[in-house]
Amino acid sequence: MAGQALSLPRILLSGDAALTVEFSSKIDPEANRRVLALDRAIAEHGLNGVRETVPTYRSLLVHYDPVVTDYDNIRQRLLELAERPAPEIPPGRRWRIPVVYGGEYGIDLEDVARAHDMTPDDVVRRHTEGDYCVVMLGFMPGWAYLTGLDPLLATPRRQNPRTFTPAGTISIGGVQAGVQCLAAPSGWHLLGRTPARTYDIQRQPIFMLEPADMVNFYAIPENEFADMNRAAEAGELVAEQVK
């Protein structure tokens, strides 16, 4: 997009002290790149009155202090930053996340394999060969949405979502992959579970993954899960950060 005119985003009211900068109406890699670029530009320029920014696939939620600034001012400043050509966003940190696949840890693995005329081992191989990028955190603390799923594994979400899925679930939904930290409802397909905590309020950093981080999964045997899980409960990251 460098050197090309950029379409201006839509600015949407989000309550009386926040607004949403929307770059697209659909999930799009270029829109996400512009979201992350604007998020970084706000941090670098230190926009007066901005309290918090929340990047998503296609938009950026901006919370501001109405005592310090107002909607018209913050809107104009955001449009000025958004008009600038979005730089290439360098990859963030790279993580290797351990996963126990199948059985009670991944109760949908065999169903996903059957749906694609594969064996469970084929699904695990394709899932662990994927090179994933964290595009956003959302739904609940530590829930990481990932791009990079092998298209041959893309699976429509469940028609009947579950009211409970375990903490640490590694799942897929449509063309997306995900890492779930806390127990929660889900309509995604459960391939496995990781002992790693992507969110731990007692740990620094509280959030393990951030947008633009890269992720690879690797399979571990079931008998290693308990020890790694205890280490994670004690505050260890467990996942490996690749230098």
BALOBA-1460 file (C-alpha; in Angstrom, 3 decimals):
// residues 243
<rec num="1" residu="m" x="0.000" y="0.000" z="0.000"/>
<rec num="2" residu="a" x="3.029" y="2.302" z="0.272"/>
<rec num="3" residu="g" x="2.655" y="5.214" z="-2.128"/>
<rec num="4" residu="q" x="-1.042" y="4.520" z="-2.714"/>
<rec num="5" residu="a" x="-3.940" y="6.610" z="-1.448"/>
<rec num="6" residu="l" x="-5.488" y="5.012" z="1.601"/>
<rec num="7" residu="s" x="-9.204" y="4.995" z="2.182"/>
<rec num="8" residu="l" x="-10.141" y="6.781" z="5.367"/>
<rec num="9" residu="p" x="-11.569" y="4.636" z="8.157"/>
<rec num="10" residu="r" x="-15.026" y="5.101" z="9.635"/>
<rec num="11" residu="i" x="-15.133" y="6.720" z="13.066"/>
<rec num="12" residu="l" x="-17.921" y="5.298" z="15.211"/>
<rec num="13" residu="l" x="-19.111" y="6.450" z="18.613"/>
<rec num="14" residu="s" x="-18.641" y="3.845" z="21.333"/>
<rec num="15" residu="g" x="-20.251" y="5.402" z="24.360"/>
<rec num="16" residu="d" x="-19.454" y="8.831" z="25.771"/>
<rec num="17" residu="a" x="-15.696" y="8.325" z="26.210"/>
<rec num="18" residu="a" x="-14.590" y="5.987" z="23.433"/>
<rec num="19" residu="l" x="-14.693" y="5.633" z="19.678"/>
<rec num="20" residu="t" x="-13.988" y="2.908" z="17.154"/>
<rec num="21" residu="v" x="-11.740" y="3.405" z="14.139"/>
<rec num="22" residu="e" x="-13.028" y="0.903" z="11.575"/>
<rec num="23" residu="f" x="-10.851" y="0.060" z="8.565"/>
<rec num="24" residu="s" x="-12.997" y="-2.655" z="7.002"/>
<rec num="25" residu="s" x="-16.320" y="-4.445" z="7.365"/>
<rec num="26" residu="k" x="-14.674" y="-7.857" z="7.033"/>
<rec num="27" residu="i" x="-11.636" y="-9.760" z="8.263"/>
<rec num="28" residu="d" x="-8.795" y="-8.594" z="6.050"/>
<rec num="29" residu="p" x="-4.983" y="-8.786" z="6.497"/>
<rec num="30" residu="e" x="-4.447" y="-5.261" z="5.167"/>
<rec num="31" residu="a" x="-7.085" y="-3.864" z="7.522"/>
<rec num="32" residu="n" x="-5.411" y="-5.617" z="10.450"/>
<rec num="33" residu="r" x="-2.033" y="-4.211" z="9.406"/>
<rec num="34" residu="r" x="-3.491" y="-0.701" z="9.435"/>
<rec num="35" residu="v" x="-5.129" y="-1.328" z="12.816"/>
<rec num="36" residu="l" x="-1.808" y="-2.350" z="14.348"/>
<rec num="37" residu="a" x="0.003" y="0.527" z="12.642"/>
<rec num="38" residu="l" x="-2.463" y="3.072" z="14.051"/>
<rec num="39" residu="d" x="-2.215" y="1.467" z="17.485"/>
<rec num="40" residu="r" x="1.569" y="1.863" z="17.412"/>
<rec num="41" residu="a" x="1.347" y="5.405" z="16.064"/>
<rec num="42" residu="i" x="-0.918" y="6.424" z="18.950"/>
<rec num="43" residu="a" x="1.566" y="4.974" z="21.426"/>
<rec num="44" residu="e" x="4.526" y="6.673" z="19.733"/>
<rec num="45" residu="h" x="2.846" y="10.090" z="19.486"/>
<rec num="46" residu="g" x="1.376" y="9.948" z="22.979"/>
<rec num="47" residu="l" x="-2.029" y="11.344" z="22.013"/>
<rec num="48" residu="n" x="-3.223" y="13.561" z="24.831"/>
<rec num="49" residu="g" x="-6.160" y="12.079" z="26.704"/>
<rec num="50" residu="v" x="-5.981" y="8.544" z="25.302"/>
<rec num="51" residu="r" x="-6.459" y="6.048" z="28.126"/>
<rec num="52" residu="e" x="-6.414" y="2.722" z="26.327"/>
<rec num="53" residu="t" x="-6.482" y="1.206" z="22.851"/>
<rec num="54" residu="v" x="-7.894" y="-2.204" z="21.947"/>
<rec num="55" residu="p" x="-6.897" y="-3.580" z="18.508"/>
<rec num="56" residu="t" x="-9.118" y="-6.123" z="16.734"/>
<rec num="57" residu="y" x="-9.065" y="-7.786" z="13.307"/>
<rec num="58" residu="r" x="-10.425" y="-4.734" z="11.485"/>
<rec num="59" residu="s" x="-10.871" y="-1.875" z="13.946"/>
<rec num="60" residu="l" x="-9.280" y="-0.076" z="16.861"/>
<rec num="61" residu="l" x="-11.257" y="0.872" z="19.965"/>
<rec num="62" residu="v" x="-9.886" y="4.049" z="21.554"/>
<rec num="63" residu="h" x="-10.847" y="5.026" z="25.113"/>
<rec num="64" residu="y" x="-10.186" y="8.643" z="26.051"/>
<rec num="65" residu="d" x="-10.532" y="10.939" z="29.044"/>
<rec num="66" residu="p" x="-13.350" y="13.422" z="28.293"/>
<rec num="67" residu="v" x="-11.924" y="15.829" z="30.879"/>
<rec num="68" residu="v" x="-8.649" y="16.068" z="28.936"/>
<rec num="69" residu="t" x="-9.918" y="15.955" z="25.334"/>
<rec num="70" residu="d" x="-13.164" y="15.643" z="23.395"/>
<rec num="71" residu="y" x="-14.616" y="13.621" z="20.553"/>
<rec num="72" residu="d" x="-13.955" y="16.188" z="17.798"/>
<rec num="73" residu="n" x="-10.316" y="16.624" z="18.755"/>
<rec num="74" residu="i" x="-9.519" y="12.948" z="19.198"/>
<rec num="75" residu="r" x="-11.360" y="12.100" z="15.966"/>
<rec num="76" residu="q" x="-9.311" y="14.606" z="13.971"/>
<rec num="77" residu="r" x="-6.012" y="13.428" z="15.422"/>
<rec num="78" residu="l" x="-6.844" y="9.786" z="14.685"/>
<rec num="79" residu="l" x="-7.798" y="10.560" z="11.092"/>
<rec num="80" residu="e" x="-4.509" y="12.409" z="10.614"/>
<rec num="81" residu="l" x="-2.555" y="9.398" z="11.849"/>
<rec num="82" residu="a" x="-4.668" y="6.978" z="9.818"/>
<rec num="83" residu="e" x="-3.981" y="8.923" z="6.605"/>
<rec num="84" residu="r" x="-0.295" y="8.122" z="6.828"/>
<rec num="85" residu="p" x="0.893" y="5.100" z="4.827"/>
<rec num="86" residu="a" x="0.896" y="2.112" z="7.134"/>
<rec num="87" residu="p" x="4.452" y="0.822" z="7.634"/>
<rec num="88" residu="e" x="5.261" y="-2.846" z="7.530"/>
<rec num="89" residu="i" x="4.587" y="-4.278" z="10.976"/>
<rec num="90" residu="p" x="7.556" y="-6.399" z="12.001"/>
<rec num="91" residu="p" x="6.723" y="-9.756" z="13.562"/>
<rec num="92" residu="g" x="6.542" y="-9.731" z="17.330"/>
<rec num="93" residu="r" x="7.995" y="-12.358" z="19.590"/>
<rec num="94" residu="r" x="7.833" y="-16.003" z="18.573"/>
<rec num="95" residu="w" x="6.401" y="-18.626" z="20.923"/>
<rec num="96" residu="r" x="6.366" y="-22.432" z="20.929"/>
<rec num="97" residu="i" x="3.297" y="-23.660" z="22.782"/>
<rec num="98" residu="p" x="3.030" y="-27.264" z="24.035"/>
<rec num="99" residu="v" x="-0.214" y="-29.138" z="23.355"/>
<rec num="100" residu="v" x="-1.656" y="-32.525" z="24.290"/>
<rec num="101" residu="y" x="-3.816" y="-33.482" z="21.315"/>
<rec num="102" residu="g" x="-6.887" y="-35.692" z="21.264"/>
<rec num="103" residu="g" x="-8.557" y="-37.865" z="23.884"/>
<rec num="104" residu="e" x="-10.067" y="-35.969" z="26.808"/>
<rec num="105" residu="y" x="-7.783" y="-33.043" z="25.985"/>
<rec num="106" residu="g" x="-9.074" y="-32.597" z="22.435"/>
<rec num="107" residu="i" x="-12.473" y="-34.229" z="22.172"/>
<rec num="108" residu="d" x="-13.160" y="-32.987" z="18.627"/>
<rec num="109" residu="l" x="-9.915" y="-34.154" z="17.031"/>
<rec num="110" residu="e" x="-11.368" y="-37.337" z="15.559"/>
<rec num="111" residu="d" x="-14.503" y="-35.577" z="14.300"/>
<rec num="112" residu="v" x="-12.393" y="-32.930" z="12.562"/>
<rec num="113" residu="a" x="-10.263" y="-35.670" z="11.015"/>
<rec num="114" residu="r" x="-13.347" y="-37.481" z="9.684"/>
<rec num="115" residu="a" x="-14.798" y="-34.250" z="8.313"/>
<rec num="116" residu="h" x="-11.679" y="-33.776" z="6.187"/>
<rec num="117" residu="d" x="-11.074" y="-37.430" z="5.327"/>
<rec num="118" residu="m" x="-7.863" y="-37.402" z="7.344"/>
<rec num="119" residu="t" x="-6.465" y="-39.353" z="10.242"/>
<rec num="120" residu="p" x="-6.102" y="-37.650" z="13.639"/>
<rec num="121" residu="d" x="-2.324" y="-37.765" z="13.142"/>
<rec num="122" residu="d" x="-2.759" y="-35.882" z="9.840"/>
<rec num="123" residu="v" x="-4.702" y="-33.156" z="11.635"/>
<rec num="124" residu="v" x="-2.080" y="-32.877" z="14.383"/>
<rec num="125" residu="r" x="0.719" y="-32.738" z="11.817"/>
<rec num="126" residu="r" x="-0.953" y="-29.982" z="9.831"/>
<rec num="127" residu="h" x="-1.830" y="-28.042" z="12.978"/>
<rec num="128" residu="t" x="1.714" y="-28.204" z="14.351"/>
<rec num="129" residu="e" x="3.232" y="-27.282" z="10.980"/>
<rec num="130" residu="g" x="1.257" y="-24.044" z="10.893"/>
<rec num="131" residu="d" x="2.966" y="-20.671" z="11.340"/>
<rec num="132" residu="y" x="0.431" y="-18.557" z="13.216"/>
<rec num="133" residu="c" x="0.143" y="-14.841" z="13.894"/>
<rec num="134" residu="v" x="-1.745" y="-13.316" z="16.822"/>
<rec num="135" residu="v" x="-4.100" y="-10.788" z="15.259"/>
<rec num="136" residu="m" x="-6.117" y="-9.876" z="18.332"/>
<rec num="137" residu="l" x="-7.004" y="-10.723" z="21.917"/>
<rec num="138" residu="g" x="-10.671" y="-10.793" z="22.749"/>
<rec num="139" residu="f" x="-13.826" y="-12.468" z="23.974"/>
<rec num="140" residu="m" x="-12.206" y="-12.987" z="27.380"/>
<rec num="141" residu="p" x="-8.786" y="-12.356" z="28.992"/>
<rec num="142" residu="g" x="-5.969" y="-14.123" z="27.199"/>
<rec num="143" residu="w" x="-8.103" y="-15.489" z="24.336"/>
<rec num="144" residu="a" x="-5.786" y="-15.230" z="21.315"/>
<rec num="145" residu="y" x="-7.177" y="-15.268" z="17.773"/>
<rec num="146" residu="l" x="-4.680" y="-16.598" z="15.242"/>
<rec num="147" residu="t" x="-4.344" y="-16.498" z="11.471"/>
<rec num="148" residu="g" x="-2.254" y="-19.064" z="9.633"/>
<rec num="149" residu="l" x="-4.425" y="-22.174" z="9.908"/>
<rec num="150" residu="d" x="-3.852" y="-24.696" z="7.115"/>
<rec num="151" residu="p" x="-6.818" y="-24.139" z="4.738"/>
<rec num="152" residu="l" x="-7.334" y="-27.906" z="4.605"/>
<rec num="153" residu="l" x="-8.200" y="-27.790" z="8.322"/>
<rec num="154" residu="a" x="-10.758" y="-24.982" z="8.020"/>
<rec num="155" residu="t" x="-13.937" y="-26.263" z="9.691"/>
<rec num="156" residu="p" x="-17.261" y="-24.452" z="10.191"/>
<rec num="157" residu="r" x="-18.078" y="-23.773" z="13.824"/>
<rec num="158" residu="r" x="-20.252" y="-26.206" z="15.719"/>
<rec num="159" residu="q" x="-23.992" y="-25.865" z="15.145"/>
<rec num="160" residu="n" x="-24.521" y="-26.323" z="18.894"/>
<rec num="161" residu="p" x="-21.919" y="-24.435" z="20.946"/>
<rec num="162" residu="r" x="-20.816" y="-25.950" z="24.240"/>
<rec num="163" residu="t" x="-21.609" y="-24.063" z="27.430"/>
<rec num="164" residu="f" x="-18.257" y="-25.125" z="28.885"/>
<rec num="165" residu="t" x="-14.811" y="-25.774" z="27.450"/>
<rec num="166" residu="p" x="-11.687" y="-26.207" z="29.613"/>
<rec num="167" residu="a" x="-9.000" y="-23.647" z="30.310"/>
<rec num="168" residu="g" x="-6.060" y="-24.045" z="27.959"/>
<rec num="169" residu="t" x="-8.131" y="-25.329" z="25.052"/>
<rec num="170" residu="i" x="-6.491" y="-25.224" z="21.625"/>
<rec num="171" residu="s" x="-9.226" y="-25.002" z="19.016"/>
<rec num="172" residu="i" x="-10.186" y="-24.077" z="15.477"/>
<rec num="173" residu="g" x="-13.270" y="-22.309" z="14.132"/>
<rec num="174" residu="g" x="-13.750" y="-21.588" z="10.450"/>
<rec num="175" residu="v" x="-10.399" y="-20.390" z="9.104"/>
<rec num="176" residu="q" x="-9.198" y="-19.296" z="12.526"/>
<rec num="177" residu="a" x="-7.133" y="-20.976" z="15.212"/>
<rec num="178" residu="g" x="-7.254" y="-20.013" z="18.853"/>
<rec num="179" residu="v" x="-5.654" y="-20.320" z="22.268"/>
<rec num="180" residu="q" x="-8.138" y="-20.170" z="25.140"/>
<rec num="181" residu="c" x="-6.855" y="-19.370" z="28.614"/>
<rec num="182" residu="l" x="-9.898" y="-19.527" z="30.895"/>
<rec num="183" residu="a" x="-12.803" y="-21.988" z="30.964"/>
<rec num="184" residu="a" x="-15.642" y="-20.635" z="28.817"/>
<rec num="185" residu="p" x="-18.441" y="-21.443" z="26.375"/>
<rec num="186" residu="s" x="-17.302" y="-22.098" z="22.809"/>
<rec num="187" residu="g" x="-18.577" y="-23.138" z="19.411"/>
<rec num="188" residu="w" x="-15.100" y="-23.983" z="18.142"/>
<rec num="189" residu="h" x="-13.627" y="-27.459" z="17.675"/>
<rec num="190" residu="l" x="-11.346" y="-28.684" z="20.472"/>
<rec num="191" residu="l" x="-8.137" y="-30.250" z="19.147"/>
<rec num="192" residu="g" x="-6.091" y="-30.266" z="22.334"/>
<rec num="193" residu="r" x="-5.098" y="-28.445" z="25.478"/>
<rec num="194" residu="t" x="-2.027" y="-26.560" z="26.593"/>
<rec num="195" residu="p" x="-0.714" y="-26.153" z="30.142"/>
<rec num="196" residu="a" x="0.540" y="-22.667" z="29.193"/>
<rec num="197" residu="r" x="-1.355" y="-19.702" z="30.636"/>
<rec num="198" residu="t" x="-1.792" y="-16.860" z="28.171"/>
<rec num="199" residu="y" x="-3.302" y="-14.829" z="31.015"/>
<rec num="200" residu="d" x="-2.266" y="-14.850" z="34.668"/>
<rec num="201" residu="i" x="-3.069" y="-11.843" z="36.848"/>
<rec num="202" residu="q" x="-0.460" y="-12.898" z="39.415"/>
<rec num="203" residu="r" x="2.348" y="-13.058" z="36.832"/>
<rec num="204" residu="q" x="4.438" y="-10.537" z="34.971"/>
<rec num="205" residu="p" x="3.712" y="-10.256" z="32.151"/>
<rec num="206" residu="i" x="-0.001" y="-10.796" z="32.817"/>
<rec num="207" residu="f" x="-0.619" y="-11.461" z="29.103"/>
<rec num="208" residu="m" x="1.797" y="-13.846" z="27.444"/>
<rec num="209" residu="l" x="0.716" y="-13.186" z="23.851"/>
<rec num="210" residu="e" x="0.307" y="-9.826" z="22.127"/>
<rec num="211" residu="p" x="-0.911" y="-8.834" z="18.646"/>
<rec num="212" residu="a" x="1.764" y="-9.477" z="15.970"/>
<rec num="213" residu="d" x="3.388" y="-12.257" z="18.021"/>
<rec num="214" residu="m" x="4.055" y="-15.477" z="16.112"/>
<rec num="215" residu="v" x="3.045" y="-18.899" z="17.425"/>
<rec num="216" residu="n" x="3.970" y="-22.486" z="16.661"/>
<rec num="217" residu="f" x="2.440" y="-25.480" z="18.422"/>
<rec num="218" residu="y" x="4.219" y="-28.704" z="19.300"/>
<rec num="219" residu="a" x="2.769" y="-31.960" z="20.579"/>
<rec num="220" residu="i" x="3.613" y="-33.332" z="24.029"/>
<rec num="221" residu="p" x="2.565" y="-36.676" z="25.548"/>
<rec num="222" residu="e" x="-0.253" y="-36.730" z="28.080"/>
<rec num="223" residu="n" x="2.101" y="-37.758" z="30.907"/>
<rec num="224" residu="e" x="3.957" y="-34.434" z="30.628"/>
<rec num="225" residu="f" x="0.857" y="-32.282" z="31.027"/>
<rec num="226" residu="a" x="0.497" y="-32.515" z="34.821"/>
<rec num="227" residu="d" x="4.067" y="-31.379" z="35.586"/>
<rec num="228" residu="m" x="3.919" y="-28.532" z="33.098"/>
<rec num="229" residu="n" x="0.512" y="-27.520" z="34.410"/>
<rec num="230" residu="r" x="1.860" y="-27.298" z="37.973"/>
<rec num="231" residu="a" x="4.751" y="-25.166" z="36.745"/>
<rec num="232" residu="a" x="2.285" y="-22.849" z="34.980"/>
<rec num="233" residu="e" x="0.172" y="-22.606" z="38.143"/>
<rec num="234" residu="a" x="3.336" y="-21.485" z="39.960"/>
<rec num="235" residu="g" x="3.749" y="-18.612" z="37.497"/>
<rec num="236" residu="e" x="6.095" y="-20.096" z="34.894"/>
<rec num="237" residu="l" x="5.349" y="-19.285" z="31.270"/>
<rec num="238" residu="v" x="5.873" y="-22.931" z="30.200"/>
<rec num="239" residu="a" x="5.654" y="-21.901" z="26.548"/>
<rec num="240" residu="e" x="9.055" y="-21.288" z="24.975"/>
<rec num="241" residu="q" x="9.980" y="-17.886" z="23.629"/>
<rec num="242" residu="v" x="12.232" y="-18.391" z="20.618"/>
<rec num="243" residu="k" x="15.056" y="-15.907" z="20.420"/>
